[in-house]
Amino acid sequence: MIKADDIRKMSPEERLKKLNELREELMKLRLKAEAGTLDNPGKIRAIRKTIARILTIMREEELKKQRGEKKS
C-alpha cells in the first residue's frame, strides 16, 4: 500500500502510470478470485483503497489548479 505522502511526491505522469498498473493488477486479482485461486483476498481491498487514494490526490491537484486560475 502506498502512503498519501508518497503519492503527492510523484509527478502526474507517475501517478497515471501507477494508477494503470494497479487497475491491471486489480483486474487480474478479480479473475483469480472468480476462479477460486486467490491466496489473499484482502489484497483486492488494499489495491482498491490505493486506487481511490491516487484518484483523490489527483482531484485535489486539479481543484488547486482551478482555484489558482480563478484568482488571477
Helices and strands as residue ranges (DSSP letters): H 4-9, H 12-35, H 42-71
